[in-house]
Structures are given as C-alpha cells and as structure tokens.
C-alpha cells in the first residue's frame, strides 16, 4: 500500500496542464490562483510580534483566501486550500 503523503510529486507537461486548464471554468482557475497568492501572503505574516499594519495585511490575505476557497469548494469539495498546506 502507498500512503498519499509518501508520493513524490511529478511535474506535469505544459500541454497536459493546458488541457486540464481548458476543462476548468475560468473563474475556478482564477480562484485557484488567488488562493495560492493569498496563502503566500498569509505565510509572510507569521509570528506573535506583528505590528498592527502586518496583522491587518494578514487578515486581508485570510479574507481573500476564504473568498477564493468558497469558489473552489463550490466547484469541488477537495479543492479549497489551507494556509498551512504545502504548495
């Protein structure tokens, strides 16, 4: 048996990625990109000693992530992204 966390990620050829992308609605693709960007922003603002502006930026990124995840979850329940997930 193979555990899913032990699988090695395999790069997808560009033509295959383009084919997959052509089958997904544009608003879902855009939400996936927005979610990835929001996760990157959330990870930038970690730690207990954040100033008020950094906390506000982190909350904004979490809000954008939640908005994108809502669209992703409506398309498929396993698509939402967590801030602590590996990307």
PDB file as gemmi writes it, atoms N, CA and C in Angstrom:
CRYST1    1.000    1.000    1.000  90.00  90.00  90.00 P 1                      
ATOM      1  N   UNK A   1       0.834  -1.186   0.000  1.00  0.00           N  
ATOM      2  CA  UNK A   1       0.000   0.000   0.000  1.00  0.00           C  
ATOM      3  C   UNK A   1       0.874   1.244   0.000  1.00  0.00           C  
ATOM      4  N   UNK A   2       0.377   2.270  -0.630  1.00  0.00           N  
ATOM      5  CA  UNK A   2       1.121   3.519  -0.712  1.00  0.00           C  
ATOM      6  C   UNK A   2       0.356   4.604   0.029  1.00  0.00           C  
ATOM      7  N   UNK A   3       1.027   5.288   0.918  1.00  0.00           N  
ATOM      8  CA  UNK A   3       0.413   6.413   1.618  1.00  0.00           C  
ATOM      9  C   UNK A   3       0.505   7.646   0.737  1.00  0.00           C  
ATOM     10  N   UNK A   4      -0.568   8.429   0.727  1.00  0.00           N  
ATOM     11  CA  UNK A   4      -0.590   9.593  -0.162  1.00  0.00           C  
ATOM     12  C   UNK A   4       0.477  10.622   0.209  1.00  0.00           C  
ATOM     13  N   UNK A   5       0.872  10.707   1.468  1.00  0.00           N  
ATOM     14  CA  UNK A   5       1.889  11.674   1.854  1.00  0.00           C  
ATOM     15  C   UNK A   5       3.297  11.220   1.463  1.00  0.00           C  
ATOM     16  N   UNK A   6       3.455   9.976   1.023  1.00  0.00           N  
ATOM     17  CA  UNK A   6       4.757   9.478   0.603  1.00  0.00           C  
ATOM     18  C   UNK A   6       4.956   9.574  -0.907  1.00  0.00           C  
ATOM     19  N   UNK A   7       3.928   9.985  -1.617  1.00  0.00           N  
ATOM     20  CA  UNK A   7       4.043  10.090  -3.068  1.00  0.00           C  
ATOM     21  C   UNK A   7       4.936  11.260  -3.453  1.00  0.00           C  
ATOM     22  N   UNK A   8       5.725  11.060  -4.472  1.00  0.00           N  
ATOM     23  CA  UNK A   8       6.618  12.099  -4.971  1.00  0.00           C  
ATOM     24  C   UNK A   8       5.886  12.894  -6.050  1.00  0.00           C  
ATOM     25  N   UNK A   9       5.851  14.222  -5.933  1.00  0.00           N  
ATOM     26  CA  UNK A   9       5.175  14.999  -6.964  1.00  0.00           C  
ATOM     27  C   UNK A   9       5.897  14.880  -8.306  1.00  0.00           C  
ATOM     28  N   UNK A  10       5.125  14.673  -9.342  1.00  0.00           N  
ATOM     29  CA  UNK A  10       5.666  14.533 -10.684  1.00  0.00           C  
ATOM     30  C   UNK A  10       5.276  15.753 -11.489  1.00  0.00           C  
ATOM     31  N   UNK A  11       6.228  16.385 -12.167  1.00  0.00           N  
ATOM     32  CA  UNK A  11       5.880  17.565 -12.959  1.00  0.00           C  
ATOM     33  C   UNK A  11       4.936  17.198 -14.108  1.00  0.00           C  
ATOM     34  N   UNK A  12       4.006  18.091 -14.370  1.00  0.00           N  
ATOM     35  CA  UNK A  12       3.041  17.879 -15.445  1.00  0.00           C  
ATOM     36  C   UNK A  12       3.535  18.632 -16.675  1.00  0.00           C  
ATOM     37  N   UNK A  13       3.589  17.991 -17.829  1.00  0.00           N  
ATOM     38  CA  UNK A  13       3.989  18.703 -19.048  1.00  0.00           C  
ATOM     39  C   UNK A  13       3.037  19.871 -19.337  1.00  0.00           C  
ATOM     40  N   UNK A  14       3.552  20.897 -19.968  1.00  0.00           N  
ATOM     41  CA  UNK A  14       2.768  22.095 -20.244  1.00  0.00           C  
ATOM     42  C   UNK A  14       1.517  21.799 -21.056  1.00  0.00           C  
ATOM     43  N   UNK A  15       1.618  20.912 -22.024  1.00  0.00           N  
ATOM     44  CA  UNK A  15       0.456  20.599 -22.861  1.00  0.00           C  
ATOM     45  C   UNK A  15      -0.645  19.913 -22.051  1.00  0.00           C  
ATOM     46  N   UNK A  16      -0.253  19.057 -21.119  1.00  0.00           N  
ATOM     47  CA  UNK A  16      -1.236  18.394 -20.264  1.00  0.00           C  
ATOM     48  C   UNK A  16      -1.877  19.412 -19.319  1.00  0.00           C  
ATOM     49  N   UNK A  17      -1.073  20.301 -18.755  1.00  0.00           N  
ATOM     50  CA  UNK A  17      -1.608  21.346 -17.877  1.00  0.00           C  
ATOM     51  C   UNK A  17      -2.568  22.252 -18.636  1.00  0.00           C  
ATOM     52  N   UNK A  18      -2.243  22.572 -19.881  1.00  0.00           N  
ATOM     53  CA  UNK A  18      -3.126  23.398 -20.692  1.00  0.00           C  
ATOM     54  C   UNK A  18      -4.447  22.682 -20.974  1.00  0.00           C  
ATOM     55  N   UNK A  19      -4.386  21.381 -21.219  1.00  0.00           N  
ATOM     56  CA  UNK A  19      -5.596  20.603 -21.454  1.00  0.00           C  
ATOM     57  C   UNK A  19      -6.473  20.569 -20.205  1.00  0.00           C  
ATOM     58  N   UNK A  20      -5.851  20.342 -19.063  1.00  0.00           N  
ATOM     59  CA  UNK A  20      -6.597  20.334 -17.802  1.00  0.00           C  
ATOM     60  C   UNK A  20      -7.203  21.710 -17.553  1.00  0.00           C  
ATOM     61  N   UNK A  21      -6.409  22.749 -17.756  1.00  0.00           N  
ATOM     62  CA  UNK A  21      -6.890  24.109 -17.547  1.00  0.00           C  
ATOM     63  C   UNK A  21      -8.023  24.499 -18.470  1.00  0.00           C  
ATOM     64  N   UNK A  22      -8.048  23.936 -19.679  1.00  0.00           N  
ATOM     65  CA  UNK A  22      -9.115  24.265 -20.616  1.00  0.00           C  
ATOM     66  C   UNK A  22     -10.443  23.634 -20.211  1.00  0.00           C  
ATOM     67  N   UNK A  23     -10.403  22.618 -19.357  1.00  0.00           N  
ATOM     68  CA  UNK A  23     -11.615  21.929 -18.914  1.00  0.00           C  
ATOM     69  C   UNK A  23     -12.199  22.536 -17.630  1.00  0.00           C  
ATOM     70  N   UNK A  24     -11.451  23.387 -16.964  1.00  0.00           N  
ATOM     71  CA  UNK A  24     -11.907  24.001 -15.723  1.00  0.00           C  
ATOM     72  C   UNK A  24     -12.428  25.396 -16.045  1.00  0.00           C  
ATOM     73  N   UNK A  25     -13.575  25.772 -15.493  1.00  0.00           N  
ATOM     74  CA  UNK A  25     -14.116  27.114 -15.762  1.00  0.00           C  
ATOM     75  C   UNK A  25     -13.123  28.207 -15.361  1.00  0.00           C  
ATOM     76  N   UNK A  26     -13.070  29.291 -16.135  1.00  0.00           N  
ATOM     77  CA  UNK A  26     -12.092  30.359 -15.868  1.00  0.00           C  
ATOM     78  C   UNK A  26     -12.180  30.951 -14.464  1.00  0.00           C  
ATOM     79  N   UNK A  27     -13.388  31.076 -13.928  1.00  0.00           N  
ATOM     80  CA  UNK A  27     -13.500  31.666 -12.587  1.00  0.00           C  
ATOM     81  C   UNK A  27     -12.910  30.743 -11.516  1.00  0.00           C  
ATOM     82  N   UNK A  28     -12.914  29.430 -11.763  1.00  0.00           N  
ATOM     83  CA  UNK A  28     -12.319  28.493 -10.807  1.00  0.00           C  
ATOM     84  C   UNK A  28     -10.792  28.545 -10.908  1.00  0.00           C  
ATOM     85  N   UNK A  29     -10.279  28.651 -12.123  1.00  0.00           N  
ATOM     86  CA  UNK A  29      -8.825  28.789 -12.305  1.00  0.00           C  
ATOM     87  C   UNK A  29      -8.340  30.069 -11.627  1.00  0.00           C  
ATOM     88  N   UNK A  30      -9.083  31.161 -11.837  1.00  0.00           N  
ATOM     89  CA  UNK A  30      -8.720  32.436 -11.224  1.00  0.00           C  
ATOM     90  C   UNK A  30      -8.764  32.337  -9.702  1.00  0.00           C  
ATOM     91  N   UNK A  31      -9.765  31.633  -9.162  1.00  0.00           N  
ATOM     92  CA  UNK A  31      -9.867  31.450  -7.713  1.00  0.00           C  
ATOM     93  C   UNK A  31      -8.695  30.617  -7.185  1.00  0.00           C  
ATOM     94  N   UNK A  32      -8.263  29.628  -7.945  1.00  0.00           N  
ATOM     95  CA  UNK A  32      -7.104  28.835  -7.537  1.00  0.00           C  
ATOM     96  C   UNK A  32      -5.838  29.667  -7.472  1.00  0.00           C  
ATOM     97  N   UNK A  33      -5.666  30.529  -8.449  1.00  0.00           N  
ATOM     98  CA  UNK A  33      -4.500  31.425  -8.431  1.00  0.00           C  
ATOM     99  C   UNK A  33      -4.595  32.424  -7.281  1.00  0.00           C  
ATOM    100  N   UNK A  34      -5.783  32.951  -7.052  1.00  0.00           N  
ATOM    101  CA  UNK A  34      -5.980  33.882  -5.940  1.00  0.00           C  
ATOM    102  C   UNK A  34      -5.698  33.207  -4.603  1.00  0.00           C  
ATOM    103  N   UNK A  35      -6.135  31.953  -4.466  1.00  0.00           N  
ATOM    104  CA  UNK A  35      -5.891  31.212  -3.228  1.00  0.00           C  
ATOM    105  C   UNK A  35      -4.398  30.986  -3.011  1.00  0.00           C  
ATOM    106  N   UNK A  36      -3.687  30.640  -4.069  1.00  0.00           N  
ATOM    107  CA  UNK A  36      -2.237  30.414  -3.941  1.00  0.00           C  
ATOM    108  C   UNK A  36      -1.522  31.703  -3.541  1.00  0.00           C  
ATOM    109  N   UNK A  37      -1.915  32.815  -4.124  1.00  0.00           N  
ATOM    110  CA  UNK A  37      -1.308  34.102  -3.766  1.00  0.00           C  
ATOM    111  C   UNK A  37      -1.638  34.481  -2.326  1.00  0.00           C  
ATOM    112  N   UNK A  38      -2.880  34.232  -1.910  1.00  0.00           N  
ATOM    113  CA  UNK A  38      -3.283  34.562  -0.546  1.00  0.00           C  
ATOM    114  C   UNK A  38      -2.530  33.712   0.475  1.00  0.00           C  
ATOM    115  N   UNK A  39      -2.315  32.433   0.163  1.00  0.00           N  
ATOM    116  CA  UNK A  39      -1.555  31.572   1.070  1.00  0.00           C  
ATOM    117  C   UNK A  39      -0.127  32.089   1.211  1.00  0.00           C  
ATOM    118  N   UNK A  40       0.459  32.505   0.104  1.00  0.00           N  
ATOM    119  CA  UNK A  40       1.817  33.054   0.141  1.00  0.00           C  
ATOM    120  C   UNK A  40       1.865  34.304   1.026  1.00  0.00           C  
ATOM    121  N   UNK A  41       0.850  35.153   0.934  1.00  0.00           N  
ATOM    122  CA  UNK A  41       0.795  36.365   1.759  1.00  0.00           C  
ATOM    123  C   UNK A  41       0.599  36.021   3.232  1.00  0.00           C  
ATOM    124  N   UNK A  42      -0.264  35.054   3.517  1.00  0.00           N  
ATOM    125  CA  UNK A  42      -0.505  34.666   4.910  1.00  0.00           C  
ATOM    126  C   UNK A  42       0.781  34.147   5.535  1.00  0.00           C  
ATOM    127  N   UNK A  43       1.529  33.358   4.779  1.00  0.00           N  
ATOM    128  CA  UNK A  43       2.786  32.812   5.300  1.00  0.00           C  
ATOM    129  C   UNK A  43       3.836  33.893   5.568  1.00  0.00           C  
ATOM    130  N   UNK A  44       3.746  34.994   4.844  1.00  0.00           N  
ATOM    131  CA  UNK A  44       4.703  36.094   5.077  1.00  0.00           C  
ATOM    132  C   UNK A  44       4.512  36.715   6.448  1.00  0.00           C  
ATOM    133  N   UNK A  45       3.284  36.714   6.942  1.00  0.00           N  
ATOM    134  CA  UNK A  45       2.966  37.401   8.196  1.00  0.00           C  
ATOM    135  C   UNK A  45       2.714  36.393   9.304  1.00  0.00           C  
ATOM    136  N   UNK A  46       3.760  35.712   9.707  1.00  0.00           N  
ATOM    137  CA  UNK A  46       3.672  34.762  10.815  1.00  0.00           C  
ATOM    138  C   UNK A  46       4.457  35.296  11.991  1.00  0.00           C  
ATOM    139  N   UNK A  47       4.053  34.869  13.158  1.00  0.00           N  
ATOM    140  CA  UNK A  47       4.783  35.229  14.359  1.00  0.00           C  
ATOM    141  C   UNK A  47       3.919  36.037  15.303  1.00  0.00           C  
ATOM    142  N   UNK A  48       4.277  35.985  16.571  1.00  0.00           N  
ATOM    143  CA  UNK A  48       3.466  36.666  17.585  1.00  0.00           C  
ATOM    144  C   UNK A  48       3.699  38.178  17.648  1.00  0.00           C  
ATOM    145  N   UNK A  49       4.810  38.647  17.114  1.00  0.00           N  
ATOM    146  CA  UNK A  49       5.165  40.059  17.269  1.00  0.00           C  
ATOM    147  C   UNK A  49       4.932  40.849  15.988  1.00  0.00           C  
ATOM    148  N   UNK A  50       3.720  40.807  15.479  1.00  0.00           N  
ATOM    149  CA  UNK A  50       3.386  41.559  14.274  1.00  0.00           C  
ATOM    150  C   UNK A  50       2.848  42.925  14.665  1.00  0.00           C  
ATOM    151  N   UNK A  51       3.226  43.924  13.903  1.00  0.00           N  
ATOM    152  CA  UNK A  51       2.675  45.251  14.150  1.00  0.00           C  
ATOM    153  C   UNK A  51       1.233  45.282  13.658  1.00  0.00           C  
ATOM    154  N   UNK A  52       0.521  46.344  13.966  1.00  0.00           N  
ATOM    155  CA  UNK A  52      -0.900  46.440  13.620  1.00  0.00           C  
ATOM    156  C   UNK A  52      -1.110  46.382  12.111  1.00  0.00           C  
ATOM    157  N   UNK A  53      -0.220  47.011  11.357  1.00  0.00           N  
ATOM    158  CA  UNK A  53      -0.352  47.007   9.901  1.00  0.00           C  
ATOM    159  C   UNK A  53      -0.156  45.599   9.332  1.00  0.00           C  
ATOM    160  N   UNK A  54       0.815  44.851   9.858  1.00  0.00           N  
ATOM    161  CA  UNK A  54       1.040  43.475   9.400  1.00  0.00           C  
ATOM    162  C   UNK A  54      -0.132  42.576   9.760  1.00  0.00           C  
ATOM    163  N   UNK A  55      -0.710  42.773  10.950  1.00  0.00           N  
ATOM    164  CA  UNK A  55      -1.888  41.981  11.327  1.00  0.00           C  
ATOM    165  C   UNK A  55      -3.048  42.273  10.390  1.00  0.00           C  
ATOM    166  N   UNK A  56      -3.210  43.538  10.022  1.00  0.00           N  
ATOM    167  CA  UNK A  56      -4.277  43.906   9.088  1.00  0.00           C  
ATOM    168  C   UNK A  56      -4.033  43.283   7.715  1.00  0.00           C  
ATOM    169  N   UNK A  57      -2.784  43.278   7.260  1.00  0.00           N  
ATOM    170  CA  UNK A  57      -2.454  42.655   5.971  1.00  0.00           C  
ATOM    171  C   UNK A  57      -2.711  41.149   6.014  1.00  0.00           C  
ATOM    172  N   UNK A  58      -2.392  40.518   7.129  1.00  0.00           N  
ATOM    173  CA  UNK A  58      -2.632  39.082   7.268  1.00  0.00           C  
ATOM    174  C   UNK A  58      -4.133  38.788   7.242  1.00  0.00           C  
ATOM    175  N   UNK A  59      -4.908  39.602   7.944  1.00  0.00           N  
ATOM    176  CA  UNK A  59      -6.362  39.416   7.935  1.00  0.00           C  
ATOM    177  C   UNK A  59      -6.940  39.625   6.539  1.00  0.00           C  
ATOM    178  N   UNK A  60      -6.403  40.575   5.793  1.00  0.00           N  
ATOM    179  CA  UNK A  60      -6.847  40.802   4.414  1.00  0.00           C  
ATOM    180  C   UNK A  60      -6.538  39.588   3.551  1.00  0.00           C  
ATOM    181  N   UNK A  61      -5.342  39.029   3.710  1.00  0.00           N  
ATOM    182  CA  UNK A  61      -4.968  37.839   2.941  1.00  0.00           C  
ATOM    183  C   UNK A  61      -5.850  36.648   3.321  1.00  0.00           C  
ATOM    184  N   UNK A  62      -6.173  36.495   4.610  1.00  0.00           N  
ATOM    185  CA  UNK A  62      -7.061  35.414   5.032  1.00  0.00           C  
ATOM    186  C   UNK A  62      -8.457  35.604   4.449  1.00  0.00           C  
ATOM    187  N   UNK A  63      -8.895  36.848   4.349  1.00  0.00           N  
ATOM    188  CA  UNK A  63     -10.189  37.140   3.747  1.00  0.00           C  
ATOM    189  C   UNK A  63     -10.204  36.767   2.266  1.00  0.00           C  
ATOM    190  N   UNK A  64      -9.135  37.115   1.552  1.00  0.00           N  
ATOM    191  CA  UNK A  64      -9.036  36.766   0.134  1.00  0.00           C  
ATOM    192  C   UNK A  64      -8.971  35.252  -0.051  1.00  0.00           C  
ATOM    193  N   UNK A  65      -8.281  34.570   0.858  1.00  0.00           N  
ATOM    194  CA  UNK A  65      -8.208  33.114   0.797  1.00  0.00           C  
ATOM    195  C   UNK A  65      -9.591  32.503   1.016  1.00  0.00           C  
ATOM    196  N   UNK A  66     -10.338  33.011   1.976  1.00  0.00           N  
ATOM    197  CA  UNK A  66     -11.678  32.497   2.239  1.00  0.00           C  
ATOM    198  C   UNK A  66     -12.593  32.714   1.031  1.00  0.00           C  
ATOM    199  N   UNK A  67     -12.476  33.877   0.405  1.00  0.00           N  
ATOM    200  CA  UNK A  67     -13.294  34.174  -0.777  1.00  0.00           C  
ATOM    201  C   UNK A  67     -12.965  33.205  -1.919  1.00  0.00           C  
ATOM    202  N   UNK A  68     -11.681  32.976  -2.149  1.00  0.00           N  
ATOM    203  CA  UNK A  68     -11.268  32.054  -3.214  1.00  0.00           C  
ATOM    204  C   UNK A  68     -11.675  30.620  -2.881  1.00  0.00           C  
ATOM    205  N   UNK A  69     -11.542  30.240  -1.623  1.00  0.00           N  
ATOM    206  CA  UNK A  69     -11.909  28.887  -1.214  1.00  0.00           C  
ATOM    207  C   UNK A  69     -13.397  28.625  -1.371  1.00  0.00           C  
ATOM    208  N   UNK A  70     -14.205  29.648  -1.198  1.00  0.00           N  
ATOM    209  CA  UNK A  70     -15.648  29.486  -1.374  1.00  0.00           C  
ATOM    210  C   UNK A  70     -15.965  29.091  -2.821  1.00  0.00           C  
ATOM    211  N   UNK A  71     -15.293  29.724  -3.758  1.00  0.00           N  
ATOM    212  CA  UNK A  71     -15.490  29.399  -5.175  1.00  0.00           C  
ATOM    213  C   UNK A  71     -14.950  28.003  -5.477  1.00  0.00           C  
ATOM    214  N   UNK A  72     -13.766  27.697  -4.945  1.00  0.00           N  
ATOM    215  CA  UNK A  72     -13.167  26.385  -5.188  1.00  0.00           C  
ATOM    216  C   UNK A  72     -14.020  25.265  -4.604  1.00  0.00           C  
ATOM    217  N   UNK A  73     -14.549  25.460  -3.405  1.00  0.00           N  
ATOM    218  CA  UNK A  73     -15.372  24.440  -2.763  1.00  0.00           C  
ATOM    219  C   UNK A  73     -16.688  24.234  -3.504  1.00  0.00           C  
ATOM    220  N   UNK A  74     -17.207  25.286  -4.101  1.00  0.00           N  
ATOM    221  CA  UNK A  74     -18.444  25.146  -4.869  1.00  0.00           C  
ATOM    222  C   UNK A  74     -18.208  24.294  -6.113  1.00  0.00           C  
ATOM    223  N   UNK A  75     -16.989  24.362  -6.658  1.00  0.00           N  
ATOM    224  CA  UNK A  75     -16.671  23.563  -7.850  1.00  0.00           C  
ATOM    225  C   UNK A  75     -16.391  22.104  -7.475  1.00  0.00           C  
ATOM    226  N   UNK A  76     -15.596  21.912  -6.422  1.00  0.00           N  
ATOM    227  CA  UNK A  76     -15.287  20.549  -5.948  1.00  0.00           C  
ATOM    228  C   UNK A  76     -14.887  20.650  -4.481  1.00  0.00           C  
ATOM    229  N   UNK A  77     -15.429  19.798  -3.606  1.00  0.00           N  
ATOM    230  CA  UNK A  77     -15.179  19.905  -2.164  1.00  0.00           C  
ATOM    231  C   UNK A  77     -13.722  19.718  -1.737  1.00  0.00           C  
ATOM    232  N   UNK A  78     -12.890  19.116  -2.572  1.00  0.00           N  
ATOM    233  CA  UNK A  78     -11.496  18.887  -2.170  1.00  0.00           C  
ATOM    234  C   UNK A  78     -10.536  19.948  -2.703  1.00  0.00           C  
ATOM    235  N   UNK A  79     -11.034  20.971  -3.364  1.00  0.00           N  
ATOM    236  CA  UNK A  79     -10.162  21.995  -3.930  1.00  0.00           C  
ATOM    237  C   UNK A  79      -9.725  23.100  -2.965  1.00  0.00           C  
ATOM    238  N   UNK A  80     -10.464  23.426  -1.921  1.00  0.00           N  
ATOM    239  CA  UNK A  80     -10.028  24.527  -1.049  1.00  0.00           C  
ATOM    240  C   UNK A  80      -8.612  24.324  -0.512  1.00  0.00           C  
ATOM    241  N   UNK A  81      -7.939  25.458  -0.306  1.00  0.00           N  
ATOM    242  CA  UNK A  81      -6.539  25.468   0.118  1.00  0.00           C  
ATOM    243  C   UNK A  81      -6.463  25.971   1.549  1.00  0.00           C  
ATOM    244  N   UNK A  82      -5.605  25.341   2.350  1.00  0.00           N  
ATOM    245  CA  UNK A  82      -5.389  25.791   3.722  1.00  0.00           C  
ATOM    246  C   UNK A  82      -4.103  26.609   3.795  1.00  0.00           C  
ATOM    247  N   UNK A  83      -4.048  27.586   4.680  1.00  0.00           N  
ATOM    248  CA  UNK A  83      -2.832  28.407   4.779  1.00  0.00           C  
ATOM    249  C   UNK A  83      -1.596  27.609   5.180  1.00  0.00           C  
ATOM    250  N   UNK A  84      -1.772  26.500   5.889  1.00  0.00           N  
ATOM    251  CA  UNK A  84      -0.618  25.724   6.343  1.00  0.00           C  
ATOM    252  C   UNK A  84      -0.333  24.522   5.454  1.00  0.00           C  
ATOM    253  N   UNK A  85      -1.050  24.407   4.328  1.00  0.00           N  
ATOM    254  CA  UNK A  85      -0.811  23.264   3.435  1.00  0.00           C  
ATOM    255  C   UNK A  85       0.414  23.512   2.569  1.00  0.00           C  
ATOM    256  N   UNK A  86       1.049  22.438   2.170  1.00  0.00           N  
ATOM    257  CA  UNK A  86       2.217  22.546   1.288  1.00  0.00           C  
ATOM    258  C   UNK A  86       1.734  22.893  -0.103  1.00  0.00           C  
ATOM    259  N   UNK A  87       2.450  23.794  -0.782  1.00  0.00           N  
ATOM    260  CA  UNK A  87       2.040  24.161  -2.141  1.00  0.00           C  
ATOM    261  C   UNK A  87       3.116  23.904  -3.145  1.00  0.00           C  
TER     262      UNK A  87                                                      
END                                                                             
